[in-house]
Amino acid sequence: MIRADSADVKAVQSAVAETVKAFGRLDILVNNAGVVALAPIEEFKMEDFDRLLAVNVKGIFVAIQEALRHMGEGGRIINIGSINSDLVPFAGGSVYALTKGAVAGFTRGLARDLGPRGITVNNVQPGPTDTDMNPADGPFAAQLKNMIALQRYGHGDEIAGMVSYLASPEAAFVTGASLKIDGGFSA
């Protein structure tokens, strides 16, 4: 297993290089790292702001830049964004939404840039999903479940299913999309 801190540029570059060394090339990149910090904007700490930008935006940029050096036609880039780039139903989430909005915009731009090379770029936008960052029994769970049409959190394997589809040959004509998988959170 190759691990890297997404906020560490050299670590991300090294992780891509190690992957290519192990497999000879790179066909699929899934940018799945993300962090969250919530606070009213006037109280938002600059170190939290910097960390969110470093992981949620710069880390994706660096991983894609490095991966493209080794990715050919038919390659797939899949970013994990958030439904919060479109909908922020609670106070204190503006900076997190800013970073996930950047991911959505970057995805659309890259689809245009990389389309001529036969590389697709898509953004998966999960709603509330049971993760370490946002557990289904966490402090926001009851409030969020009431906003989800299916009245439950998503599961990692459901998000992985969407990612698997986007990585498959069946999704060869899907690019520049931000695909919601949110149980009706945004319905």
N, C-alpha and C positions, 0 to 999 in steps of 0.2 A: 504494500500500500504506500502510495506517495501522498504526503500531507504537506500543506503550505498555509501560512497565514496570508489571507487575501490582501491584507493591508501592507504586506512586505513585498515590494516590487521584485527584488532579487529572488525571493523565495518562490513567487509565482513563475518567474522566468525559468528558474531551475526545475520546478515541477513539470513544466511543459517539456523542457529539454530531456529530463529523465524519462518521461512518458514516451517521447519519440525514440529515445535510445532503446527502450525496452521493446517497442512495437514496430519501429521502423518508419512510422508515419502517424498522422493524426487525422481521423475521419470525422469525429464528433467531439464537440466541446460543450459541456453543460456547466454553466456558471451558476452555482447553487449556494454560494456563501452569502450570508447576510446578517446584519446586526440591526438592532432597534434601540432607540432611546426616545422616551416620550417626556415632554415638559412644555409648559407654556413658553412661547417664543422669547419673551423677555427674561425668562429664567434659564433658557437653554445654555448649557455649558459649552464653551468653545471646544474643549477636548472631545465632547460627545459629537459635536458637529463634524469635527475633523475625522473622527473614527468612522462615522456613518458614510461620509464621502469616500474615505480611503477604502473601505470594504465594499460598500454597495455600488460605487461608481468606478473609482480608479482601479480596483481589483479586476473588475470585468473588462475594462479597457485594456489593461496589461495582458490578461489571459488571452483575449481575442487577438491582440497585436502579435503576441508570440505564437499562438496557434496557427495563425494565417501563414506564417513562414513555412509551415509543414502540411498545410491542408490543400487538397486539390479539388477538382470538379466533383460535385456530389457531396461535398462536405456539409456538415450541419453544425450550426451554432444555436444553442438553446439557452436563453437567459431565464432565470427564475426571478421574476419581478414580484409584484403584489397588486391585489385588487385596490390597495390603498393609493395607487397612482391615479385611479379614477374616482375613488370614493373614500372619504375620511369621515366616518360617522361619529367621531369622538374628538374632544379637544386634546391638544398636545402632540398630535401626530403629523404636524406640518412638515417638519424636517425629514422624517422618514418618507413621507409622501413625495417630497422634493426628490429624494434619491431614487425612488422607484419610478417617478415620472421621467427622470433622466434615462433610466434603463429602457423605458418604452420608446422614448424619442430616439435614442441611440440605435435601438433595434430597427426602427423604420429606416433610419438613414443608412445603416449598414446593409439592409436588404437591397437598397438601390446600388450601393457601392459594390457589393459582392455578387449580385445577380448575374452580371456578365461572366463571372468566373464559375457559375453553376453552384454556388454555395448559398444555402438558405440560412436565414437568421430569423428566429422567432422568440417571443416573450411569453412565458407561461405566468399567468397572474392568479396565484392561489388566493382564496379567501381564508378565513380562519381555519388553520390546520393544526392538528395536534403535534406540536414539536416542542423541543426544549425551550425555545424562545417564546412560545405561546401555547402552553399546555391546555388541554381540554378541561382541566380542573383548576386552572390558574385564576388569578384575580379578576380578569376581564371576561372569563368564560360565560358566566350566566348572562351578562349583558349582551355579548356577541351572539350567543346561541339564539336569543330572542329575535335577532335581526336576520338570521339565516332561514331561508324558506324550508330547508330540510330539517331545521332545528337540531343540528349536530355539527360538530367540527369535521373537517375533512381528515383523511388519513394519508400518510406518506405514500402508500402504494397507489392511491388514486392519482396523486400528482405524478408519480413515476409512470403511470400508464399514459398520461398525456405526453410526457417527455419521450417515452418509448415510441409513441406514434410519430412525433415530430422527427425522431431520428431514423424512422423507417423509410423505405422506398415509396410507400404509399403517400407520404407527405412531401414528395418532390416538388409539388406545385404550390406549397404553402410557404410563404415568406413574407416578412414584414408584419406578421400578425401578432397581436396581443390577445391571447386566448384565456378567457376567464374560466376558472374551475373553482367555483365558490359556493356551491350548494344553494344558489339563489340569493346570496348575500346582497348582490347588486341589482336584483330583479325589481 
